[in-house]
Amino acid sequence: MLTQAAQTWHVHTSIMDPDPNAPARALCNEFTQGSLQDPDAVVAFGTGKDLLSIEIENVSVEGLTTLQERGVQIHPSPDALQTIQDKGKQKEFYASHNLPSAPFHLYEDKASVLAAIDHATLTVPFVQKARRDGYDGRGVVVVRTRQDLDGLLDQPCLVENLVEIRSELSVIAARNPSGQISVFPPVEMVFNPEANLVEMLVSPASITPSLQVKARQLATATIEAFGLCGLLAVEMFLDPSENLWINEVAPRPHNSGHHTLASTFTSQYEQHLRAIFDLPLGSTDSKVCAAMVNILGAKGYEGTPVYEGVEECLKIDGCSIHIYGKQQTRPFRKMGHATLIDQDQVRVLEKAHRVQEKLKVTS
Amino acid sequence: MLTQAAQTWHVHTSIMDPDPNAPARALCNEFTQGSLQDPDAVVAFGTGKDLLSIEIENVSVEGLTTLQERGVQIHPSPDALQTIQDKGKQKEFYASHNLPSAPFHLYEDKASVLAAIDHATLTVPFVQKARRDGYDGRGVVVVRTRQDLDGLLDQPCLVENLVEIRSELSVIAARNPSGQISVFPPVEMVFNPEANLVEMLVSPASITPSLQVKARQLATATIEAFGLCGLLAVEMFLDPSENLWINEVAPRPHNSGHHTLASTFTSQYEQHLRAIFDLPLGSTDSKVCAAMVNILGAKGYEGTPVYEGVEECLKIDGCSIHIYGKQQTRPFRKMGHATLIDQDQVRVLEKAHRVQEKLKVTS
């Protein structure tokens, strides 16, 4: 979707992706297959380019830093990316910048977490998060009772207090090298409790205007603290006392901004380009209310995907469907998403629920 | 923009274009360079495809008919395309289907037009249109006085009465093989008098609700008469007595629908795909008011284009800019377009005028 936005300005785009069948392959001028974690591959790809950006955090910082030293513009900066890639460093960053995030401790492995419990320096309940490579529900363990301790991850991790969550919000901010900042309306995310990934998202979030302002201010403070250029999706918890806590951030176009293609004056993709090209940022006003439903692989099905109920969904006014073209489905795999729009927030939710009922990815 | 919509559904797309540097090349799965007027090239390209559509009228009907006979789905149908390609046949079609269009006569060449004037069977003023290959102001001669007769085209043509024009409208209709029809809000086109091409477009048109209905009904009747599947842009004249006259039609995504990407629930591109795939048509409701400004090459400049004023324009809330990436500019050449959106119709016009002032393509 980012390359589509780039095409609108006739920008020459080159993509590097480990998957030779990456969907973006058909949408760019030049495609390179390669490992994003391999510094040499990243340097080889980036050499001679004017500007590099990312759509996934897990890219070799070493490679990007080398390119930056050689004069290639990199947004977001390798420095910020390094902090964000390591959730432990991310938490330390929030603490040192007075950005609210749940109290935490770092541990080396499962044994040191268990030892802390034995020494009563750590008490159940808590959340364990792998410091690296967590994604879409992987790398997070919620320990509610001592029975859950068996499932602890055995790797460098952080453990944080369970925040009592009234809702989970995401606020996407953009910043350009001139320092201009612009923030999209806060959205509310509804998680699938079983898979721990976003099942549905509603924009704007149904929170009070003063909380909307507070959430936007927190996103602004966060992108300013990182000093990065491009987009920063700031995921937050709202607790019952109406405090906001940063959960984590993503320095790129984000799942919680897909709906902006249909519902805001400027899409997150165009905004990312405006930001990294140091162009004036676009308006983030809403045209309509929106909901986004992730199309997840149904439980009990694996193999070549079959999309059931698509025609029924397309009969819903304001329903657009995005199919990612993944060749295999499996339970809870993200296979696409549907965007619903309406002038009315209640109706948009009704539409989203209808899509959830009708659309099913089997095999 | 059509292939971008197709990509959203992960549809495998193949493009044929005479220009090896066609912008769509980077946006499709497979690209073939070839002449769209060469029947053999069209047949070679279409063989083995599931479904073919067009984005320009001037495609070999002979080639498409051969493919259709061999079982390839073609939308719009070669039959309808044949009628539309020839403006003489188009006019005869309207007459025989009781669709309102200005009275006309067909002539073989310049001499026969002049002879008709000598014999007083034709009187100045009138409009002469080439039967074939007119596009973007080419192939149309407005004869207001006898001095204009020197400029007559010397080719098979039609001559029609000058309709007194209060405004020019375009209404895009869509129809799928199941017979469902859906119509976008009528838009008003403002022409550059010098170049005879659309300079600005406003959606919705500032006409009374009853005229909106009448214009939609005429578009519906027209696409039904052609029986074609896909989009049909119906360009109409509104005269001072509030009569509507069909000027001409285009059976494809149309310049007068660019703004739908930003302003309607479903874009014309997605609607075209829904129509040719026989899927339920999407809502054509407006999210916001829109204007589209064609970015034309400035007078007095030819060569590698330089786009002046882009940053100023991007500061306007709701301004998105599309650059087509053409390698050469020349006076009045369409180099891109800007879309402006706003909740308010007066403000959207103000924004459009600001873009017209600021944006200039020089060399």
Interface residues (C-beta under 8 A of the other chain):
Chain A: Q4 Q7 T8 W9 H10 T13 P23 A26 L27 C28 N29 S263 F265 T266 E270 R274 L279 P280 G282 S283 D285 K287 V288 V310 E311 L314 K315 D317 G318 C319 S320 I321 H322 I323 Y324 G325 I341
Chain B: Q4 Q7 T8 W9 H10 T13 P23 A26 L27 C28 N29 S263 F265 T266 E270 R274 L279 P280 G282 S283 D285 K287 V288 V310 E311 L314 K315 D317 G318 C319 S320 I321 H322 I323 Y324 G325 I341
